[in-house]
Amino acid sequence: MDSHRQQSLIPSFLYSASSSAKNLSLSTLLHSEQPSLSPSSTAAMGRKSSGGFVIPAPSEPGRKIEMYSPAFYAACTAGGILSCGLTHMAVTPLDLVKCNMQIDPAKYKSISSGFGVLLKEQGARGFFRGWVPTLLGYSAQGACKFGFYEFFKKYYSDLAGPEYATKYKTLIYLAGSASAEVIADIALCPFEAVKVRVQTQPGFARGLSDGLPKFVKAEGALGLYKGIVPLWGRQIPYTMMKFASFETIVEMIYKYSIPKPKDQCSKSLQLGISFAGGYVAGVFCAIVSHPADNLVSFLNNAKGATVGEAVKKLGVLGLFTRGLPLRIVMIGTLTGAQWGIYDAFKVFVGLPTTGGAAPAAAAAPAAELAKV
């Protein structure tokens, strides 16, 4: 336990450098401090924790979360729900046009014409068709993605040890994010299957409540996971790029563009860097994961279709290019907003923003406290 934490557990006069203060008896100390104690602080003195009497030092912030504690992972999970669920729901119109461009390029020829077709056929309300499975599915995915990423990043850093965790930090980011995404996609897949069917087949269902029973009746419960392998093929490279490139970009921004250490930067500047790093990372993510995204849309729309049939239908060039410009805009904005929301939530609960330093396990012991 570091000295600051030790100081935070006892009154300031008990860790004074003055030798005379050290020789005071307990009764003298209590007597001298009594006039300045409020009823609430007196009650706080009588309450014991596992570490002894907890009385904040004058300089101690009121809010703190212990790094790598259950509360830390709970906060990261909650931040992931907010960042992924809200952002994906907000870009539902873009996602709707993108999916239809992938499924029916003859009808949805471009971004502008795609919006025009949707507006003409379904009205303004049609732009948010499928928002419920989008919100619930990506909230579940975000919870697992960010929560388990923080867990696996710490776990793999501990396995590697301080020296190798620093030397091979990018590999740790890649392994941690890939492990987290395997779990996250299991949570996402059923919602994604229903979402694509609702968005690309008008008249199939209004949303999740009637779409899910129809889907299960038509293809069985296991049909909800028909697209799990292509989903892993899309999301695992996407997430590996998202986290590893973000961590690298943010570290480079602090190293080469900011003239002072991260802990001396304002929170608004740190959050701005998180958004910028997330946006650039999102562009890379879109390019890497786009072929698999086309496969997911095709398989979830065409009953009984296989990956081979999808490749034959779309063509190799189509896999890489169909709907790509729109997806770059969508994923860049989405990823930047996700990192901004996630880090803003971490700051709100008393945690530092992500990135810009050595791997956490190598830089600090697990008992270190993160403070605003």
Sequence and secondary structure as in RCSB ss.txt:
>XXXX:A:sequence
MDSHRQQSLIPSFLYSASSSAKNLSLSTLLHSEQPSLSPSSTAAMGRKSSGGFVIPAPSEPGRKIEMYSPAFYAA
CTAGGILSCGLTHMAVTPLDLVKCNMQIDPAKYKSISSGFGVLLKEQGARGFFRGWVPTLLGYSAQGACKFGFYE
FFKKYYSDLAGPEYATKYKTLIYLAGSASAEVIADIALCPFEAVKVRVQTQPGFARGLSDGLPKFVKAEGALGLY
KGIVPLWGRQIPYTMMKFASFETIVEMIYKYSIPKPKDQCSKSLQLGISFAGGYVAGVFCAIVSHPADNLVSFLN
NAKGATVGEAVKKLGVLGLFTRGLPLRIVMIGTLTGAQWGIYDAFKVFVGLPTTGGAAPAAAAAPAAELAKV
>XXXX:A:secstr
  HHHHHHTS GGGG S HHHHT  HHHHHHHHGGG  HHHHHHHH EETTEE    TT  S EEETTSHHHHHH
HHHHHHHHHHHHHHHTHHHHHHHHHHHH TTTS SHHHHHHHHHHHH GGGGGTTHHHHHHHHHHHHHHHHHHHH
HHHHHHHHHHHHHHHHHTHHHHHHHHHHHHHHHHHHHHHHHHHHHHHHHHSTTS SSHHHHHHHHHHHH GGGGG
TTHHHHHHHHHHHHHHHHHHHHHHHHHIIIII SS GGGS HHHHHHHHHHHHHHHHHHHHHHHHHHHHHHHHHH
HSTT  HHHHHHHH HHHHHHTTHHHHHHHHHHHHHHHHHHHHHHHHHHT   S SSS HHHHS TT EEE 
